[in-house]
Amino acid sequence: MEQQGIGEQTVISRVTTGMRVVDAEGVEVGTVDLVQRGDPNAVTVQAPTADPGSSLDELIEAAAVEEPEVPADLAARLLRTGYLKVSTELARTGAVYVLADQIATVADGQIRLDVPAGDLPPEE
């Protein structure tokens, strides 16, 4: 299983923002907005702990949502495996997340997934 994780990190390391993403059925999903390599030690997602009463800058920072914008259990999995955030018109929120292990190939400036677009979790 360790080898599979290494392979996923090698694949995701070849991804850059702006690349086209195509699902397993050949449907264009969108373009990469964010590439996040996996951290096998990431097990929890915590909300910011800034005191919003201190200053306007801290209030803005405390209100900012950190990536990934999904339920905590899925966020932890995305952080462990690595993920892409993809801008798309296929989701109501305008973005979906791709787990590193859902990437089939990266070639010629394009990412091919091994799942259909409908299986990708949308941004909340």
Backbone as ProteinMPNN parsed JSONL, in Angstrom:
{"seq_chain_A": "MEQQGIGEQTVISRVTTGMRVVDAEGVEVGTVDLVQRGDPNAVTVQAPTADPGSSLDELIEAAAVEEPEVPADLAARLLRTGYLKVSTELARTGAVYVLADQIATVADGQIRLDVPAGDLPPEE", "coords_chain_A": {"N_chain_A": [[0.827, -1.186, 0.0], [2.028, 1.188, 0.609], [3.609, 1.7, -1.627], [1.644, 2.361, -3.517], [0.736, 4.849, -2.548], [3.053, 6.365, -2.924], [3.203, 6.337, -5.702], [0.861, 7.788, -6.346], [1.582, 10.294, -5.363], [3.67, 10.882, -7.081], [2.312, 11.112, -9.512], [0.548, 13.286, -8.947], [2.402, 15.271, -8.574], [3.076, 16.049, -11.09], [1.056, 17.625, -11.953], [-0.256, 20.814, -12.756], [-1.607, 24.088, -12.054], [-4.348, 25.199, -14.025], [-4.398, 23.154, -15.883], [-6.293, 21.013, -18.075], [-9.035, 18.923, -17.137], [-10.315, 15.729, -17.589], [-12.935, 13.388, -17.405], [-13.483, 9.808, -16.706], [-15.15, 9.03, -18.732], [-14.585, 10.646, -20.817], [-15.659, 13.172, -20.676], [-15.291, 16.649, -20.41], [-14.255, 18.035, -17.461], [-13.25, 20.386, -16.219], [-10.918, 22.948, -15.229], [-7.803, 22.853, -13.444], [-7.586, 24.392, -10.341], [-6.26, 24.321, -7.931], [-3.579, 22.532, -6.515], [-2.872, 20.073, -4.258], [-0.558, 18.368, -2.474], [-0.426, 15.161, -0.86], [-0.539, 14.468, 2.688], [0.383, 12.065, 4.725], [0.169, 12.1, 7.462], [-1.887, 13.783, 8.107], [-4.734, 14.011, 9.903], [-6.84, 15.313, 11.026], [-9.076, 18.091, 10.654], [-9.046, 21.38, 11.476], [-10.867, 24.219, 12.618], [-10.12, 27.726, 12.186], [-8.59, 29.446, 14.949], [-8.578, 32.094, 15.659], [-9.266, 35.068, 17.525], [-12.089, 36.76, 16.85], [-12.638, 39.336, 17.692], [-10.433, 40.961, 17.911], [-9.138, 42.486, 15.753], [-9.878, 44.045, 12.595], [-8.516, 42.778, 10.476], [-7.954, 40.254, 11.623], [-10.557, 39.36, 11.979], [-11.429, 39.09, 9.334], [-9.617, 37.112, 8.503], [-10.373, 35.007, 10.226], [-12.888, 34.47, 9.246], [-12.385, 33.47, 6.774], [-12.537, 30.626, 4.731], [-10.882, 27.577, 4.889], [-9.172, 25.357, 2.653], [-9.743, 21.868, 2.131], [-13.098, 22.612, 1.081], [-15.246, 20.821, 2.221], [-17.186, 18.199, 3.879], [-15.869, 17.273, 7.131], [-14.833, 14.57, 7.43], [-14.356, 13.756, 4.785], [-12.629, 15.812, 4.057], [-10.384, 15.25, 5.645], [-9.561, 12.858, 4.445], [-8.95, 13.787, 1.841], [-6.816, 15.513, 2.452], [-4.95, 13.68, 3.423], [-4.457, 11.974, 1.183], [-3.916, 13.696, -0.903], [-4.996, 16.108, -3.334], [-6.91, 17.627, -6.038], [-8.357, 20.751, -6.774], [-10.923, 21.567, -8.829], [-12.129, 23.844, -11.149], [-15.37, 24.067, -12.411], [-18.243, 23.836, -14.547], [-20.003, 21.914, -14.098], [-20.828, 21.51, -11.53], [-22.946, 22.852, -9.027], [-21.78, 24.623, -7.21], [-19.526, 25.444, -8.531], [-17.072, 24.204, -8.32], [-15.189, 21.168, -7.951], [-13.691, 18.398, -6.175], [-10.842, 16.333, -6.645], [-9.545, 13.312, -5.721], [-6.168, 12.225, -5.247], [-5.835, 9.527, -5.89], [-7.733, 9.147, -7.83], [-6.808, 9.971, -10.214], [-5.991, 8.981, -13.37], [-4.147, 9.332, -15.542], [-1.582, 11.707, -16.415], [-0.869, 13.683, -18.97], [0.353, 15.443, -21.817], [-0.541, 18.024, -21.031], [-3.008, 17.519, -19.921], [-5.315, 16.016, -17.653], [-6.461, 12.847, -17.003], [-9.131, 11.223, -15.538], [-10.074, 8.342, -13.507], [-12.673, 7.99, -12.866], [-16.193, 8.843, -13.248], [-17.369, 12.231, -13.782], [-19.587, 12.785, -12.184], [-19.098, 11.444, -9.825], [-17.386, 12.977, -8.359], [-16.698, 14.881, -5.455], [-18.503, 17.848, -4.7], [-17.526, 21.277, -4.051], [-18.407, 22.836, -0.989]], "CA_chain_A": [[0.0, 0.0, 0.0], [2.926, 2.33, 0.64], [4.007, 1.97, -2.998], [0.551, 3.036, -4.191], [0.777, 6.232, -2.1], [4.185, 7.003, -3.588], [2.799, 6.526, -7.093], [-0.111, 8.877, -6.393], [2.307, 11.551, -5.171], [4.428, 11.126, -8.305], [1.355, 11.588, -10.512], [0.048, 14.619, -8.593], [3.502, 16.229, -8.685], [3.152, 16.483, -12.493], [-0.117, 18.449, -12.229], [-0.118, 22.243, -12.492], [-2.864, 24.823, -12.183], [-4.721, 25.527, -15.392], [-4.5, 21.965, -16.736], [-7.63, 20.485, -18.345], [-9.376, 17.669, -16.464], [-11.306, 14.957, -18.33], [-13.309, 12.229, -16.581], [-13.283, 8.472, -17.275], [-16.003, 8.872, -19.906], [-14.169, 11.61, -21.826], [-16.339, 14.45, -20.461], [-14.42, 17.67, -19.847], [-14.72, 18.439, -16.129], [-12.896, 21.784, -16.026], [-9.483, 23.202, -15.124], [-7.244, 22.765, -12.095], [-7.399, 25.655, -9.605], [-5.386, 24.111, -6.779], [-2.959, 21.211, -6.394], [-2.421, 19.865, -2.883], [0.061, 17.057, -2.265], [-0.918, 14.479, 0.319], [0.218, 14.396, 3.932], [-0.127, 10.866, 5.389], [-0.053, 12.363, 8.886], [-3.057, 14.645, 8.291], [-5.849, 13.2, 10.378], [-7.96, 16.144, 11.436], [-9.217, 19.417, 10.078], [-9.479, 22.255, 12.55], [-11.265, 25.573, 12.25], [-9.211, 28.742, 12.705], [-8.861, 29.754, 16.351], [-8.366, 33.526, 15.9], [-10.301, 35.79, 18.249], [-12.584, 37.7, 15.857], [-12.837, 40.668, 18.241], [-9.16, 41.658, 18.061], [-8.945, 43.496, 14.729], [-10.589, 43.761, 11.348], [-7.737, 41.783, 9.736], [-8.162, 38.941, 12.236], [-11.942, 38.977, 11.707], [-11.457, 38.607, 7.948], [-8.884, 35.851, 8.474], [-11.164, 33.989, 10.913], [-14.045, 34.151, 8.414], [-11.925, 32.801, 5.56], [-12.67, 29.171, 4.777], [-9.685, 26.907, 4.401], [-9.384, 24.211, 1.759], [-10.84, 21.751, 1.185], [-14.411, 23.0, 1.587], [-16.088, 19.625, 2.19], [-17.345, 17.683, 5.242], [-14.597, 16.997, 7.818], [-14.286, 13.234, 7.171], [-13.817, 13.778, 3.425], [-11.485, 16.737, 4.066], [-9.242, 14.522, 6.202], [-9.111, 11.917, 3.411], [-8.322, 14.578, 0.787], [-5.536, 16.006, 2.952], [-4.015, 12.547, 3.524], [-4.098, 11.406, -0.118], [-3.622, 14.741, -1.876], [-6.185, 16.368, -4.138], [-6.996, 18.761, -6.949], [-9.618, 21.486, -6.798], [-11.156, 21.804, -10.248], [-13.229, 24.74, -11.513], [-16.231, 23.364, -13.362], [-19.635, 24.25, -14.683], [-20.804, 20.713, -13.845], [-21.28, 21.523, -10.138], [-23.67, 24.07, -8.649], [-20.881, 25.52, -6.494], [-18.464, 25.885, -9.421], [-15.81, 23.482, -8.124], [-15.211, 19.802, -7.421], [-12.398, 17.916, -5.698], [-10.379, 15.058, -7.202], [-8.531, 12.661, -4.902], [-4.997, 11.824, -6.023], [-5.993, 8.165, -6.399], [-8.709, 9.145, -8.921], [-6.108, 10.415, -11.416], [-5.497, 7.842, -14.143], [-2.938, 9.747, -16.242], [-1.28, 13.119, -16.647], [-0.077, 13.716, -20.2], [0.031, 16.463, -22.817], [-1.281, 19.137, -20.434], [-4.358, 17.074, -19.583], [-5.456, 15.006, -16.607], [-7.559, 11.908, -17.253], [-9.553, 10.578, -14.293], [-10.598, 6.983, -13.67], [-14.052, 8.025, -12.367], [-17.015, 9.83, -13.939], [-17.47, 13.542, -13.116], [-20.666, 12.738, -11.191], [-18.601, 10.862, -8.577], [-16.477, 13.916, -7.701], [-17.394, 15.671, -4.441], [-18.509, 19.284, -4.972], [-17.187, 22.227, -2.995], [-19.61, 23.234, -0.248]], "C_chain_A": [[0.872, 1.25, 0.0], [3.353, 2.701, -0.776], [2.918, 2.716, -3.757], [0.535, 4.514, -3.81], [1.893, 7.004, -2.762], [3.841, 7.273, -5.049], [1.82, 7.67, -7.261], [0.588, 10.221, -6.248], [3.126, 11.9, -6.4], [3.505, 11.688, -9.376], [0.924, 13.016, -10.189], [1.149, 15.673, -8.702], [3.671, 16.741, -10.12], [1.992, 17.39, -12.879], [0.194, 19.908, -11.898], [-1.473, 22.925, -12.658], [-3.086, 25.186, -13.65], [-4.845, 24.334, -16.323], [-5.963, 21.552, -16.893], [-7.822, 19.153, -17.63], [-10.517, 17.016, -17.233], [-11.635, 13.716, -17.507], [-13.127, 10.923, -17.345], [-14.078, 8.252, -18.552], [-15.648, 9.861, -21.022], [-14.838, 12.967, -21.716], [-15.361, 15.443, -19.844], [-15.029, 18.162, -18.538], [-14.458, 19.921, -15.92], [-11.389, 21.942, -15.984], [-9.047, 23.22, -13.664], [-7.028, 24.164, -11.528], [-6.341, 25.519, -8.522], [-4.866, 22.681, -6.801], [-2.436, 21.099, -4.969], [-1.851, 18.458, -2.762], [-0.432, 16.472, -0.949], [0.044, 14.544, 1.497], [-0.329, 13.21, 4.709], [-0.403, 11.062, 6.869], [-1.251, 13.267, 9.149], [-4.243, 13.781, 8.703], [-7.051, 14.031, 10.79], [-7.933, 17.466, 10.687], [-9.756, 20.294, 11.185], [-9.844, 23.619, 12.008], [-10.247, 26.563, 12.801], [-9.606, 29.128, 14.132], [-8.669, 31.229, 16.676], [-9.552, 34.12, 16.641], [-10.835, 36.878, 17.325], [-12.776, 39.117, 16.392], [-11.584, 41.512, 18.261], [-8.949, 42.767, 17.038], [-9.722, 43.091, 13.49], [-9.853, 42.696, 10.536], [-7.943, 40.385, 10.3], [-9.584, 38.448, 12.011], [-12.056, 38.415, 10.292], [-10.768, 37.252, 7.848], [-9.688, 34.723, 9.108], [-12.352, 33.552, 10.067], [-13.651, 33.397, 7.151], [-12.017, 31.286, 5.736], [-11.406, 28.555, 4.196], [-10.071, 25.722, 3.535], [-9.099, 22.923, 2.509], [-12.181, 22.063, 1.848], [-15.405, 21.855, 1.39], [-16.296, 19.167, 3.629], [-16.014, 17.188, 5.822], [-14.009, 15.623, 7.499], [-13.687, 13.15, 5.763], [-12.599, 14.693, 3.355], [-10.24, 16.026, 4.584], [-8.676, 13.543, 5.17], [-8.393, 12.653, 2.275], [-6.937, 15.051, 1.216], [-4.497, 14.888, 3.048], [-3.531, 12.09, 2.157], [-3.564, 12.441, -1.1], [-4.837, 14.912, -2.772], [-5.971, 17.529, -5.102], [-8.335, 19.431, -6.709], [-9.782, 21.93, -8.242], [-12.352, 22.735, -10.434], [-14.044, 24.065, -12.591], [-17.612, 23.984, -13.408], [-20.568, 23.075, -14.394], [-21.344, 20.655, -12.42], [-21.92, 22.87, -9.827], [-22.754, 25.1, -7.997], [-19.708, 26.0, -7.338], [-17.136, 25.179, -9.252], [-16.081, 22.086, -7.582], [-13.796, 19.452, -6.978], [-12.11, 16.55, -6.301], [-9.323, 14.507, -6.26], [-7.377, 12.218, -5.793], [-5.176, 10.431, -6.618], [-7.066, 8.038, -7.48], [-8.089, 9.609, -10.238], [-5.55, 9.189, -12.125], [-4.178, 8.201, -14.82], [-2.814, 11.267, -16.269], [-0.364, 13.152, -17.861], [-0.569, 14.827, -21.114], [-0.841, 17.589, -22.251], [-2.701, 18.803, -20.036], [-4.324, 15.993, -18.519], [-6.67, 14.159, -16.943], [-7.858, 11.204, -15.929], [-10.014, 9.156, -14.57], [-11.994, 6.855, -13.071], [-14.855, 9.014, -13.205], [-17.122, 11.126, -13.101], [-18.519, 13.538, -12.004], [-20.225, 12.161, -9.851], [-17.69, 11.814, -7.799], [-17.229, 14.765, -6.677], [-17.34, 17.161, -4.759], [-18.019, 20.088, -3.764], [-18.488, 22.62, -2.289], [-19.815, 24.721, -0.298]], "O_chain_A": [[0.478, 2.272, -0.562], [3.45, 3.885, -1.101], [3.218, 3.605, -4.553], [0.335, 5.36, -4.681], [1.716, 8.167, -3.126], [4.162, 8.341, -5.572], [1.929, 8.445, -8.211], [0.234, 11.182, -6.93], [3.271, 13.075, -6.735], [3.869, 12.635, -10.073], [0.935, 13.873, -11.073], [0.853, 16.851, -8.904], [4.336, 17.753, -10.34], [1.94, 17.877, -14.009], [0.831, 20.2, -10.886], [-2.369, 22.4, -13.319], [-2.145, 25.442, -14.401], [-5.345, 24.475, -17.439], [-6.768, 21.715, -15.976], [-6.892, 18.354, -17.529], [-11.545, 17.64, -17.5], [-10.738, 13.064, -16.973], [-12.672, 10.923, -18.489], [-13.731, 7.394, -19.364], [-16.324, 9.91, -22.049], [-14.619, 13.832, -22.563], [-14.679, 15.123, -18.871], [-16.162, 18.641, -18.505], [-15.353, 20.646, -15.486], [-10.66, 21.179, -16.617], [-9.824, 23.56, -12.771], [-6.378, 25.008, -12.145], [-5.615, 26.468, -8.225], [-5.612, 21.74, -7.07], [-1.649, 21.934, -4.524], [-2.572, 17.474, -2.927], [-0.81, 17.207, -0.036], [1.258, 14.658, 1.333], [-1.402, 13.318, 5.302], [-1.133, 10.275, 7.472], [-1.598, 13.498, 10.307], [-4.696, 12.926, 7.943], [-8.162, 13.509, 10.893], [-6.903, 17.89, 10.162], [-10.798, 19.997, 11.77], [-9.226, 24.119, 11.068], [-9.577, 26.266, 13.79], [-10.786, 29.138, 14.483], [-8.602, 31.591, 17.851], [-10.698, 33.73, 16.418], [-10.115, 37.833, 17.035], [-13.053, 40.025, 15.609], [-11.659, 42.692, 18.602], [-8.61, 43.888, 17.418], [-10.163, 41.95, 13.354], [-10.487, 41.807, 9.968], [-8.092, 39.428, 9.54], [-9.803, 37.245, 11.866], [-12.7, 37.388, 10.076], [-11.272, 36.344, 7.186], [-9.692, 33.604, 8.595], [-12.784, 32.402, 10.149], [-14.494, 32.753, 6.526], [-11.62, 30.744, 6.768], [-10.926, 28.968, 3.14], [-11.158, 25.16, 3.67], [-8.285, 22.909, 3.432], [-12.369, 21.804, 3.037], [-16.278, 21.906, 0.523], [-15.644, 19.694, 4.53], [-15.14, 16.739, 5.082], [-12.798, 15.513, 7.313], [-12.632, 12.544, 5.571], [-11.632, 14.377, 2.662], [-9.158, 16.184, 4.019], [-7.46, 13.414, 5.034], [-7.351, 12.199, 1.802], [-5.991, 14.996, 0.431], [-3.314, 15.108, 2.789], [-2.34, 11.842, 1.973], [-2.836, 12.095, -2.03], [-5.618, 13.978, -2.953], [-5.01, 18.291, -5.003], [-9.337, 18.757, -6.468], [-8.906, 22.582, -8.81], [-13.448, 22.458, -9.946], [-13.498, 23.552, -13.568], [-18.083, 24.575, -12.436], [-21.789, 23.226, -14.442], [-22.222, 19.843, -12.125], [-21.473, 23.905, -10.32], [-22.921, 26.302, -8.199], [-18.964, 26.879, -6.905], [-16.17, 25.499, -9.945], [-17.051, 21.85, -6.862], [-12.83, 20.117, -7.353], [-13.005, 15.718, -6.45], [-8.308, 15.162, -6.021], [-7.582, 11.876, -6.958], [-4.719, 10.174, -7.732], [-7.29, 6.944, -7.997], [-8.767, 9.639, -11.265], [-4.741, 8.448, -11.565], [-3.197, 7.467, -14.695], [-3.798, 11.999, -16.161], [0.781, 12.703, -17.794], [-1.765, 15.112, -21.174], [-1.77, 18.051, -22.913], [-3.517, 19.702, -19.835], [-3.419, 15.159, -18.49], [-7.768, 14.678, -17.143], [-6.961, 10.66, -15.285], [-10.31, 8.799, -15.711], [-12.453, 5.746, -12.798], [-14.283, 9.922, -13.809], [-16.982, 11.103, -11.879], [-18.352, 14.219, -10.992], [-20.9, 12.364, -8.842], [-17.265, 11.487, -6.691], [-18.285, 15.313, -6.99], [-16.271, 17.694, -5.055], [-18.092, 19.637, -2.62], [-19.539, 22.721, -2.922], [-20.78, 25.231, 0.272]]}, "name": "protein", "num_of_chains": 1, "seq": "MEQQGIGEQTVISRVTTGMRVVDAEGVEVGTVDLVQRGDPNAVTVQAPTADPGSSLDELIEAAAVEEPEVPADLAARLLRTGYLKVSTELARTGAVYVLADQIATVADGQIRLDVPAGDLPPEE"}
